[in-house]
Amino acid sequence: MNVEGTTVLVTGASGGIGAEFARRFARRGAARVVLVARSEDKLDALAAELKGTTEAIPIVADLGVPGGAQRLVADVRTRGLRIDTLVNNAGSGSYGDFAGLAPERIGAEMQLNVVSLVELTRLFLPELVESGRGAVVNIASITAYLPMSGMAVYGATKAFVLSFTEAIWHELRKTGVTVLAVSPGPTTSDFHRVADAPENGNFETPQQVVDTAFRALEGSRRPPSVVSGRTTRFQSRVIGLVPRRTRITLGARAMAS
Ligand SMILES: NC(=O)c1ccc[n+]([C@@H]2O[C@H](COP(=O)([O-])OP(=O)(O)OC[C@H]3O[C@@H](n4cnc5c(N)ncnc54)[C@H](OP(=O)(O)O)[C@@H]3O)[C@@H](O)[C@H]2O)c1
């Protein structure tokens, strides 16, 4: 995949993995990188950092509310932009027993992680196909591979992202659009603080996650999905081999340990 001269839109670009994707696409020669999130100050700071490397265009949008994806697409159109690569990275989780989670928080999480991701993919798809070198990169998680007692809704949203992305990878394989699901394991970012979640496991950096994604995007194999990090990749394979009841126990242990 050659992104030189293209326009890339990254959701959740105000920090963590999304900001690193934006930096990497800029360094790889993207002509324009559209930075989307709610925190205007952080988007402006990243746009200033990228000045001279690419044209960085911050757009403030809340993708956790109904209509958020449609409003973002309208904003992109008003600015006369056409997107070649869409990185659906914005996502959040909530730690705790399902029964204790606020219903509004659950709704916003599903809207952000699932509904907006699907809507943005569908709404931008015609121009990605027309581009001739379009790409969709969706950020899933190791939690897509097993039920996560303690983060039940989050894990289920990421299982959706993985399943959805692999299915459209097959549907779009003859269109020239590259499709990839990236599943990070624990990664240093604001994610755990926002989710009120304990910081368990071997942490990767956002740079390492983006390295994994670019190896897949730039290699010849064009996989439908990749898991980032040796330990996390090993875990994802083992999970596939054990009975479902054991998977549930493993998920619960991973959250509690
Ligand atoms: N960190 C991990 O351990 C880990 C592991 C596996 C998968 N992931 C996934 O990786 C992706 C990136 O997460 P991260 O680790 O980089 O966490 P992060 O630092 O918390 O970044 C999340 C990004 O999403 C944006 N966002 C949150 N709510 C939003 C909303 N309603 N509308 C628009 N943007 C919103 C945030 O920006 P604003 O707050 O400014 O809106 C931020 O830019 C997520 O999909 C996450 O599920 C993370």
The ligand as an SDF file (V2000), in Angstrom:
LIG
                    3D

 48 52  0  0  0  0  0  0  0  0999 V2000
   -5.0500    0.9010   25.0150 N   0  0  0  0  0  0  0  0  0  0  0  0
   -5.3320   -0.4060   24.9920 C   0  0  0  0  0  0  0  0  0  0  0  0
   -4.9200   -1.1930   25.8700 O   0  0  0  0  0  0  0  0  0  0  0  0
   -6.1570   -0.9510   23.8360 C   0  0  0  0  0  0  0  0  0  0  0  0
   -6.1630   -2.3460   23.6300 C   0  0  0  0  0  0  0  0  0  0  0  0
   -6.9050   -2.8690   22.5880 C   0  0  0  0  0  0  0  0  0  0  0  0
   -7.6250   -2.0150   21.7660 C   0  0  0  0  0  0  0  0  0  0  0  0
   -7.6000   -0.6760   21.9740 N   0  0  0  0  0  0  0  0  0  0  0  0
   -8.3960    0.1740   21.0730 C   0  0  0  0  0  0  0  0  0  0  0  0
   -7.5340    1.1180   20.4580 O   0  0  0  0  0  0  0  0  0  0  0  0
   -8.2990    2.2590   20.0640 C   0  0  0  0  0  0  0  0  0  0  0  0
   -7.5720    3.5160   20.4980 C   0  0  0  0  0  0  0  0  0  0  0  0
   -7.5290    3.5510   21.9160 O   0  0  0  0  0  0  0  0  0  0  0  0
   -6.2910    4.1300   22.7310 P   0  0  0  0  0  0  0  0  0  0  0  0
   -5.6690    3.0130   23.4580 O   0  0  0  0  0  0  0  0  0  0  0  0
   -5.4270    4.9850   21.8800 O   0  0  0  0  0  0  0  0  0  0  0  0
   -7.0770    4.9900   23.8280 O   0  0  0  0  0  0  0  0  0  0  0  0
   -7.2040    6.5570   24.0560 P   0  0  0  0  0  0  0  0  0  0  0  0
   -5.8790    7.1610   24.2430 O   0  0  0  0  0  0  0  0  0  0  0  0
   -8.2270    6.6850   25.1530 O   0  0  0  0  0  0  0  0  0  0  0  0
   -7.8020    7.0950   22.6830 O   0  0  0  0  0  0  0  0  0  0  0  0
   -9.1640    7.0060   22.3530 C   0  0  0  0  0  0  0  0  0  0  0  0
   -9.4490    8.0060   21.2650 C   0  0  0  0  0  0  0  0  0  0  0  0
  -10.8490    7.9380   20.9270 O   0  0  0  0  0  0  0  0  0  0  0  0
  -11.3950    9.2440   20.9970 C   0  0  0  0  0  0  0  0  0  0  0  0
  -12.7960    9.2170   21.4020 N   0  0  0  0  0  0  0  0  0  0  0  0
  -13.3060    8.7140   22.5640 C   0  0  0  0  0  0  0  0  0  0  0  0
  -14.6270    8.9290   22.6090 N   0  0  0  0  0  0  0  0  0  0  0  0
  -14.9570    9.5730   21.4570 C   0  0  0  0  0  0  0  0  0  0  0  0
  -16.1670   10.0700   20.9270 C   0  0  0  0  0  0  0  0  0  0  0  0
  -17.3170    9.9570   21.6030 N   0  0  0  0  0  0  0  0  0  0  0  0
  -16.1600   10.6850   19.7150 N   0  0  0  0  0  0  0  0  0  0  0  0
  -15.0010   10.8090   19.0270 C   0  0  0  0  0  0  0  0  0  0  0  0
  -13.8130   10.3590   19.4750 N   0  0  0  0  0  0  0  0  0  0  0  0
  -13.8010    9.7490   20.6800 C   0  0  0  0  0  0  0  0  0  0  0  0
  -10.5520    9.9650   22.0340 C   0  0  0  0  0  0  0  0  0  0  0  0
  -10.5740   11.3640   21.8320 O   0  0  0  0  0  0  0  0  0  0  0  0
  -11.4740   12.4270   22.6350 P   0  0  0  0  0  0  0  0  0  0  0  0
  -11.5790   11.9530   24.0500 O   0  0  0  0  0  0  0  0  0  0  0  0
  -10.7090   13.6810   22.4320 O   0  0  0  0  0  0  0  0  0  0  0  0
  -12.7860   12.4290   21.9140 O   0  0  0  0  0  0  0  0  0  0  0  0
   -9.1600    9.4300   21.7110 C   0  0  0  0  0  0  0  0  0  0  0  0
   -8.6020   10.1620   20.6520 O   0  0  0  0  0  0  0  0  0  0  0  0
   -9.6840    2.0780   20.6830 C   0  0  0  0  0  0  0  0  0  0  0  0
  -10.5850    1.5980   19.7010 O   0  0  0  0  0  0  0  0  0  0  0  0
   -9.4680    1.0210   21.7420 C   0  0  0  0  0  0  0  0  0  0  0  0
  -10.6390    0.2820   22.0050 O   0  0  0  0  0  0  0  0  0  0  0  0
   -6.8940   -0.1160   22.9840 C   0  0  0  0  0  0  0  0  0  0  0  0
  1  2  1  0
  2  3  2  0
  2  4  1  0
  4  5  1  0
  4 48  2  0
  5  6  2  0
  6  7  1  0
  7  8  2  0
  8  9  1  0
  8 48  1  0
  9 10  1  0
  9 46  1  0
 10 11  1  0
 11 12  1  0
 11 44  1  0
 12 13  1  0
 13 14  1  0
 14 15  2  0
 14 16  1  0
 14 17  1  0
 17 18  1  0
 18 19  2  0
 18 20  1  0
 18 21  1  0
 21 22  1  0
 22 23  1  0
 23 24  1  0
 23 42  1  0
 24 25  1  0
 25 26  1  0
 25 36  1  0
 26 27  1  0
 26 35  1  0
 27 28  2  0
 28 29  1  0
 29 30  1  0
 29 35  2  0
 30 31  1  0
 30 32  2  0
 32 33  1  0
 33 34  2  0
 34 35  1  0
 36 37  1  0
 36 42  1  0
 37 38  1  0
 38 39  2  0
 38 40  1  0
 38 41  1  0
 42 43  1  0
 44 45  1  0
 44 46  1  0
 46 47  1  0
M  CHG  2   8   1  16  -1
M  END
$$$$
